[in-house]
């Protein structure tokens, strides 16, 4: 086994593949080219060229104990997969001799389980994938490292997405909430115009395409979090409860707006704090009309 593995790795090096790649670079490698992956431990594995594999021939990895995407995020991911396909290939390996897999399963996922799950929801059967060719039996530590890198990248992407959404909420929430109601005809901007403005005012940190995608997403989240009082009038909610819901919604939006004020603007923040104390005092005292 050692001789076969070393010969395979020497062969791919001799073929002029170049320096070993990290997992982040693998996604940008030409799909027709095999690559070398080098772990932090110095271990290397040969990962073959991209091919298409039936989803039914792939099984999740029993070693993978990383959490899957929440149901709502997975559904959103599946919608994206259905629209544009899977952009980054899964990384697969052959089953180990001690693994018992269902009939018809030929490969085990090393990286890309959420892509595999989303493809199932999107009814996508042919998935882009790269197969670890050598070594034939993937070392446990090497496999866990690939999983760790993949999940670390996903967490960083999610954190970046969260930061972008919070920026858009602070700066453009009212425009976002109005962007689907006729655009400029009703005092708001059309989504495409708003996306251009977001890209411009964010200095390019939120590209136009990303802004277009996040605008309806933020709007849906806000609408789910703060129902329209008119939509709950007949659902057993009293007028007072409807008013309370509207006030909570306004307070949430106020919090986002206040957070957007630079801390250096001490005078403005102080004036707002005084106004808020007056409103809270009035709310605490209560009035009987």
Secondary structure, DSSP 8 states (H G I E B T S, - for coil): -HHHHHHHHHHHHHTT--S-B-HHHHTTS-TTS-EEEE-TTS-EEEE---EEEEGGGEE--TT--S----HHHHHHHHHHHHHH--SS-EEEEE--TT----TT--EEEEE-HHHHHHHHHTT--EEEEEEEEESSS--HHHHHHHHHHHHHHHHHHHHHHHHHHHHHHHHHHHHHHHTTTTGGGGTS--HHHHHHHHHHHTTTSS-HHHHHHHHHHHHHHHHHHS--GGGSTTTT--HHHHHHHHHHHHHHHHHHHHHTS-TT-HHHHHHHHHHHHHHHHHHHH----
